[in-house]
Amino acid sequence: MEILYAILILLGIGALLGLGLAIAAKVLHVKEDERIEEVAKKLPNYNCGSCGYAGCKSLAEAIVTGKEENLRKCKPGKEDANFKPIIEYLEQHPNSDGTKVKVHL
Ligand code: SF4
């Protein structure tokens, strides 16, 4: 009988902790700018770091947030395959205040 109580107590603790994590995930969720993911998809995705960022997604985030304007920081990137699609995408998806994301080759 005591083992049954121990199991029930552990199950209860597990359920409470799981519920706490689920609530924290909902409350603390930070909505990411979907343009970051789209720009990251258009980069070569080698994650080589030769751009000086931790990976393609980090460069994409820097581009979208305006911290990086030079697309040629991505050394393996190709103008037609990567950079032009990014420029076109960002022209079509401006910032929430209507300003364009500044990028150049
Ligand atoms: S240089 Fe280009 S391919 Fe390499 S991590 Fe940076 S964005 Fe990705």
Boltz pocket constraint, residues with backbone or C-beta under 6 A from the ligand:
constraints:
  - pocket:
      binder: B
      contacts: [[A, 43], [A, 44], [A, 45], [A, 46], [A, 47], [A, 48], [A, 49], [A, 50], [A, 51], [A, 52], [A, 53], [A, 54], [A, 55], [A, 56], [A, 57], [A, 59], [A, 73], [A, 74], [A, 75], [A, 76], [A, 77]]
      max_distance: 6.0
